[in-house]
Amino acid sequence: MIKQSNIALLLAVASLTACSAPTEDKPQVETVRSSLARDTAPVLSPTELDTFAGDQADFAVDLYRAVGSSAEFHDKDVFLSPHSISTALAMTYAGARGETKEEMKKALHFGLPDDRLHRGFDYLDLALSSRGQGALDKDGKPFRLSVINSVWGQKNYAFEAPFLDTLAVNYGAGLNVVDFRGAPQAARGTINSWVEEKTESRIEELIPEDGIRALTRMVLVNAVYFNAAWTTKFDPLATAQAPFTTLDGTEKPVTMMNAELSAAHTKDAAFDAIELPYDGGAVSMLVIAPTKGTFGEFESTLTGAKVLDVLAGLREKPVRLSFPKAKLHQAFELKGPLESLGMKHAFEGADFTGIAQLEELQISEVFHQTFLAVDEGGTEAAAATAVVIDAASSAGPPVDIVKMQVDRPYVVAIVDRQTKTLLFMGRILDPK
């Protein structure tokens, strides 16, 4: 039984401030904000930061494996933004209670106490916003790593003040007021337009037509856009067709970039790995290519700790690298994979009384889309996640040069080096 709360917050109360920014081509959207300011100098101990990084890596790999083993994607490329998904769900977690909260905590690997957890996301968001100053993107424009949160709520609905305070202090997010009840498709269009703008048109229809209903009460969104040049670019004149061996052993021609460069590399009997830094040095791409014919075995034993161990074991050396160009755009519905990780009550029989107490709320779906383009100049990547909440319906000395030929399925991650955050993670089974 849901009880009315004495601290429930109606959107028009005086402790919040409202603003709007209409334009000719966009409807007016009122924004309601907590009276509390963003914490712009969060402090965590080194131990807390290590715990946070390890937990985030564990969730990244767990979700990657859950999606990769699903019926829809078991034999396809997969490219996700674990950071985007984790951030959107962390905002949602702030309003979870009881068994719903415990399941989310375990599935999402939220190992820090709640106040430190949200502070961790604040710290990471602010750290990422400082990356790439003075660096360039793949097309010669300024480097971009943009991570933005937004929250969209039903107008004239009572949301809990502590929940909105947490979003404001730790995620820099106010609440954009829309009318899901009266105009669900208009609200969907407004949210999708916001995502498209923040991802430079790479994510155009994050929420599908049936993703918003009159029962929807809140949508929590995270958008990520990344565009950076390689520190050492590939020469387009060296790019050529070369064979790539797919999972079933078939050889097919792909467009392979080639370069000799100094890079952090490691190799053993199980895999070949390299880290390719982007301009500015703060962010890099990690490529792990398991020994030919062993990708499935390698992937089945992959953990977040193993990915971080690979990063820690890399050593600078001269490398003759062959690496395929790649481009893909993917859409995911993550309810099934998240349920397989143990997050079940959030989707049915949920307790989100920390968000609102007017009626029972539950997550109807978690939508996620990604874009990736890798070429001689660098990498462009984008992602967005929407958590839809509905009312429940009844160098050194010369050494031998290393040759690394990525001519087989490989794991790829875009990594913030200082925080060890896996901003994006996936696999390429068949470069296109």
C-alpha atoms as one frame of an Amber mdcrd trajectory, in Angstrom:
protein
   0.000   0.000   0.000   1.458   3.344  -1.026   1.153   6.034   1.645   0.969
   9.752   0.982   4.177  11.428   2.167   4.295  14.630   4.159   7.570  15.486
   2.365   6.262  14.817  -1.138   7.198  17.664  -3.409   4.636  19.208  -5.720
   6.320  20.805  -8.689   5.046  24.269  -7.898   6.384  24.597  -4.344   8.413
  27.621  -3.424  11.617  25.768  -2.487  12.250  25.102  -6.178  12.931  27.521
  -8.974  11.469  27.192 -12.449  12.672  28.427 -15.812  11.899  27.894 -19.466
  13.730  28.363 -22.750  11.379  28.231 -25.729  12.638  28.570 -29.290  10.867
  28.846 -32.628  11.247  25.168 -33.448  11.036  23.662 -29.939   8.142  23.656
 -27.482   8.532  25.481 -24.196   9.752  23.161 -21.414   9.619  24.297 -17.819
  12.549  23.194 -15.683  12.145  22.676 -11.946  15.300  22.669  -9.838  16.137
  21.894  -6.255  17.248  24.874  -4.210  20.506  22.993  -3.542  23.525  23.736
  -5.726  25.710  21.239  -7.540  28.671  19.973  -5.509  31.510  21.090  -7.777
  34.340  19.869  -5.523  33.426  16.342  -4.360  36.175  14.538  -2.467  36.673
  10.772  -2.251  39.561   8.861  -0.742  41.982   6.915  -3.000  40.473   3.681
  -1.649  36.965   4.832  -2.533  38.068   5.828  -6.018  39.698   2.426  -6.571
  36.557   0.671  -5.325  34.371   2.815  -7.563  36.553   2.142 -10.631  36.612
  -1.603  -9.976  32.851  -1.747  -9.449  32.189   0.193 -12.646  34.481  -2.121
 -14.629  32.725  -5.190 -13.199  29.323  -3.841 -14.236  30.655  -2.926 -17.694
  31.836  -6.466 -18.379  28.783  -8.115 -16.788  26.427  -6.108 -18.991  28.597
  -6.586 -22.085  28.482 -10.359 -21.577  24.743 -10.370 -20.795  23.935  -8.469
 -23.995  26.450 -10.427 -26.068  24.958 -13.761 -25.004  21.341 -12.702 -25.605
  19.337 -14.293 -28.405  19.388 -11.093 -30.461  23.107 -10.345 -30.218  24.856
 -13.674 -29.583  26.511 -13.638 -33.014  26.664  -9.872 -33.639  28.880  -6.921
 -32.892  28.132  -5.237 -29.565  29.080  -1.680 -28.618  27.725  -0.182 -25.393
  28.369   2.740 -23.085  28.424   1.116 -19.628  29.126   4.529 -18.136  25.985
   6.034 -19.673  23.833   3.108 -18.540  25.295   3.047 -15.047  24.824   6.803
 -14.624  21.178   6.781 -15.738  20.451   3.845 -13.438  22.357   5.462 -10.548
  19.994   8.437 -10.771  17.076   5.984 -10.726  18.629   4.061  -7.818  18.494
   7.240  -5.729  14.732   6.681  -5.481  14.731   2.906  -4.985  13.825   1.317
  -1.672  13.655  -2.152  -0.109  14.309  -5.216  -2.244  14.281  -3.138  -5.420
  17.210  -1.129  -4.079  19.154  -4.193  -2.924  18.788  -5.913  -6.298  19.891
  -2.792  -8.169  22.836  -2.330  -5.806  24.060  -5.868  -6.476  23.392  -5.990
 -10.230  24.956  -2.576 -10.853  27.944  -3.240  -8.548  27.247  -0.224  -6.353
  29.714  -1.095  -3.606  30.084   2.293  -1.942  27.616   3.637   0.650  24.853
   5.584  -1.074  26.112   9.082  -0.266  29.639   8.178  -1.392  28.303   6.412
  -4.486  26.456   9.470  -5.760  29.462  11.595  -4.871  31.555   9.184  -6.963
  29.366   9.802 -10.012  29.631  13.550  -9.375  33.431  13.317  -9.124  33.663
  11.262 -12.309  31.334  13.542 -14.262  33.341  16.618 -13.310  36.644  14.852
 -14.082  35.458  13.793 -17.536  34.307  17.335 -18.324  37.917  18.514 -17.964
  39.381  16.126 -20.534  40.954  17.135 -23.832  41.512  20.841 -23.269  43.479
  22.109 -26.256  43.261  18.739 -28.038  41.659  18.022 -31.412  38.962  15.717
 -32.733  39.317  13.377 -35.709  38.371  16.132 -38.169  40.624  18.852 -36.759
  37.969  20.508 -34.592  38.217  20.724 -30.776  38.240  17.449 -28.807  34.835
  16.639 -27.320  33.915  14.383 -24.416  30.483  15.463 -23.267  28.456  13.614
 -20.616  25.074  15.206 -19.827  22.153  14.154 -17.638  18.528  15.191 -17.875
  15.366  14.189 -16.038  11.849  14.526 -17.425   8.817  14.382 -15.126   5.046
  14.523 -15.330   3.662  18.002 -14.704   1.655  18.566 -11.509   3.117  15.382
  -9.991   4.497  15.074  -6.463   8.157  13.972  -6.579  10.125  13.535  -3.375
  12.324  16.468  -2.368  15.344  14.359  -1.223  15.348  12.557  -4.578  15.419
  15.827  -6.530  18.088  17.130  -4.160  20.319  14.130  -4.942  19.908  14.697
  -8.679  20.760  18.383  -8.332  23.761  18.026  -6.014  25.431  15.003  -7.629
  24.217  14.907 -11.246  23.605  18.559 -12.061  20.098  17.672 -13.205  16.882
  19.599 -12.757  13.494  18.212 -13.715  12.065  19.123 -17.119   8.286  19.216
 -16.885   6.319  17.506 -19.667   2.836  16.033 -20.048   3.203  12.273 -20.414
  -0.456  11.760 -19.473  -1.983  14.133 -22.000   0.595  14.160 -24.805   2.972
  11.173 -24.562   4.182  11.373 -28.161   4.944  15.075 -27.895   6.947  14.369
 -24.726   8.808  11.556 -26.488   9.667  13.879 -29.361  10.979  16.519 -26.965
  13.234  14.036 -25.161  14.505  12.505 -28.397  15.286  15.971 -29.788  17.289
  16.789 -26.651  19.303  13.563 -27.063  19.883  14.215 -30.759  21.202  17.693
 -30.005  23.528  16.529 -27.219  24.984  13.691 -29.335  25.515  15.855 -32.438
  22.749  14.000 -34.308  24.355  10.573 -33.886  21.495   9.280 -31.675  18.255
  10.347 -33.324  15.410   8.189 -31.979  16.464   6.900 -28.578  12.938   6.191
 -27.356  10.779   4.349 -29.900   7.154   5.220 -30.619   5.734   2.818 -28.045
   8.380   3.676 -25.421   6.370   6.468 -23.775   2.780   5.994 -22.627   0.147
   7.915 -20.724   1.274   5.874 -17.700   4.823   7.253 -17.906   5.732   9.492
 -14.990   9.486  10.055 -15.372  12.340   9.457 -17.841  15.966   9.714 -16.679
  18.451  10.262 -19.505  22.208  10.236 -19.908  23.892  11.241 -23.164  27.570
  10.813 -24.066  29.378  12.243 -27.072  33.062  11.630 -27.827  35.197  12.792
 -30.728  38.982  12.721 -30.623  42.003  12.399 -32.878  44.610   9.713 -32.364
  47.846  10.944 -30.819  49.530   9.197 -33.751  47.266   9.182 -36.792  47.222
   6.420 -39.372  48.385   7.361 -42.861  45.424   6.888 -45.249  47.895   5.902
 -47.993  48.864   2.852 -45.920  45.245   1.665 -45.606  44.522  -1.409 -47.702
  42.272  -4.419 -47.996  43.399  -7.347 -45.844  41.871 -10.613 -44.604  39.920
 -10.773 -41.336  38.940 -14.140 -39.827  35.392 -14.157 -38.433  34.062 -16.285
 -35.570  33.211 -19.219 -37.831  36.714 -19.261 -39.354  35.733 -17.580 -42.608
  38.219 -15.129 -44.088  36.792 -11.935 -45.549  38.452  -8.747 -46.838  38.217
  -5.654 -44.628  39.662  -2.150 -44.823  42.787  -2.333 -42.644  44.709   0.688
 -41.362  48.463   0.233 -40.899  51.083   2.103 -38.879  54.369   1.768 -37.075
  54.168   3.536 -33.735  55.256   3.468 -30.129  52.370   2.191 -28.021  51.566
   0.452 -24.736  51.253  -3.239 -25.611  51.177  -6.663 -24.038  50.945 -10.189
 -25.380  50.632 -13.663 -23.929  49.269 -17.028 -25.018  45.664 -15.887 -24.590
  45.563 -12.462 -26.223  47.296  -9.505 -27.846  46.434  -6.040 -26.425  47.275
  -2.452 -27.276  46.314   0.978 -25.951  45.952   3.750 -28.516  45.907   7.214
 -26.895  43.869  10.115 -28.203  45.143  13.666 -28.586  45.736  15.191 -25.173
  46.579  11.829 -23.610  43.664  11.693 -21.159  41.547   9.131 -23.047  42.585
   6.050 -24.988  41.236   3.056 -26.874  42.046  -0.373 -25.483  41.982  -3.228
 -28.013  42.180  -6.840 -26.822  42.436  -9.461 -29.558  42.177 -13.026 -28.202
  44.239 -15.713 -29.927  42.610 -16.772 -33.177  39.865 -19.345 -32.613  39.519
 -18.678 -28.870  37.306 -15.571 -28.752  34.303 -17.323 -27.165  36.417 -18.966
 -24.481  38.209 -15.709 -23.706  34.985 -13.709 -23.544  33.296 -16.231 -21.230
  35.988 -15.709 -18.579  36.330 -11.939 -18.977  35.782  -9.809 -15.868  36.163
  -6.159 -15.010  39.232  -6.986 -12.941  40.819  -8.719 -15.957  40.280  -5.658
 -18.139  41.908  -3.450 -15.505  44.751  -5.984 -15.178  45.326  -5.801 -18.935
  45.528  -2.009 -18.677  47.993  -2.263 -15.798  50.176  -4.748 -17.684  50.702
  -2.671 -20.825  54.263  -1.524 -21.589  55.487   0.998 -24.164  57.239  -0.531
 -27.180  57.467  -0.092 -30.956  54.556  -1.817 -32.689  53.711  -2.469 -36.306
  49.921  -2.338 -36.079  47.218  -3.416 -38.513  43.781  -2.354 -37.289  40.458
  -2.426 -39.190  38.298   0.615 -39.743  34.857   0.195 -38.179  31.482   1.893
 -38.154  28.252   0.825 -36.490  25.042   2.180 -34.989  23.114  -0.019 -32.550
  19.960   0.092 -30.436  19.302  -1.996 -27.331  16.427  -2.646 -24.958  18.151
  -3.611 -21.722  15.314  -4.903 -19.565  16.166  -8.550 -20.343  19.937  -8.267
 -19.804  19.471  -6.309 -16.562  16.959  -8.855 -15.285  19.478 -11.606 -16.076
  21.942  -9.805 -13.783  19.409 -10.000 -10.943  17.671  -6.624 -11.271  14.132
  -7.998 -11.374  11.943  -6.066  -8.938  12.771  -2.742 -10.581  10.660  -3.856
 -13.565   7.802  -5.505 -11.678   6.671  -5.087  -8.088   9.126  -2.207  -7.653
   9.556   0.092  -4.706  10.479   3.549  -5.976   8.840   5.412  -3.107  11.996
   7.505  -2.886  10.957   9.068  -6.233   7.263   9.583  -5.498   4.557   8.104
  -3.268   1.395   8.962  -5.176   1.237   5.559  -6.876   3.343   2.470  -7.492
   6.133   3.091 -10.000   8.313   0.686 -11.956  10.821   0.778 -14.812   9.103
  -0.164 -18.055  12.282  -0.275 -20.182  15.874   0.920 -20.385  16.603   2.117
 -23.927  20.195   2.458 -25.096  21.721   3.474 -28.415  25.327   3.787 -29.531
  27.341   4.998 -32.494  30.986   4.230 -33.338  33.233   5.337 -36.193  36.943
   4.448 -36.216  39.160   5.688 -39.046  42.672   6.974 -39.758  42.026  10.295
 -38.017  40.568   9.060 -34.750  37.292   7.966 -33.187  33.784   9.336 -32.925
  31.439   7.633 -30.473  28.064   8.518 -29.010  25.595   6.890 -26.658  22.395
   7.671 -24.842  20.391   5.845 -22.191  16.787   6.452 -21.154  15.290   4.828
 -18.060  11.510   5.039 -18.498   9.518   4.913 -15.263   5.793   4.210 -15.500
   2.996   3.970 -13.022   2.349   0.273 -12.472  -0.839  -0.711 -14.400  -3.385
  -2.851 -12.603  60.634   3.862 -24.735  63.772   2.654 -23.556  66.556   0.698
 -25.210  65.825  -0.611 -28.716  63.852  -3.849 -28.715  62.478  -6.104 -31.368
  59.505  -4.488 -33.036  56.186  -6.098 -32.122  53.730  -6.945 -34.859  50.038
  -6.834 -33.957  47.521  -7.689 -36.626  43.909  -7.321 -35.518  42.651  -9.754
 -38.118  40.126 -11.537 -35.936  37.258 -10.660 -33.554  38.364  -8.315 -30.807
  37.187  -6.571 -27.638  37.356  -2.776 -27.660  36.974  -0.165 -24.933  37.325
   3.613 -24.754  38.936   4.347 -21.408  39.325   7.463 -19.287  42.867   6.747
 -18.162  42.986   8.580 -14.848  39.751   7.160 -13.415  39.996   3.849 -15.327
  36.397   4.315 -16.448  35.241   2.193 -19.390  33.287   4.903 -21.198  32.429
   2.527 -24.020  32.959  -1.236 -24.344  32.147  -3.789 -26.996  33.305  -6.372
 -29.465  33.816  -6.292 -33.198  33.163  -9.671 -34.774  32.854  -8.468 -38.371
  34.190  -4.979 -39.241  32.122  -3.181 -41.815
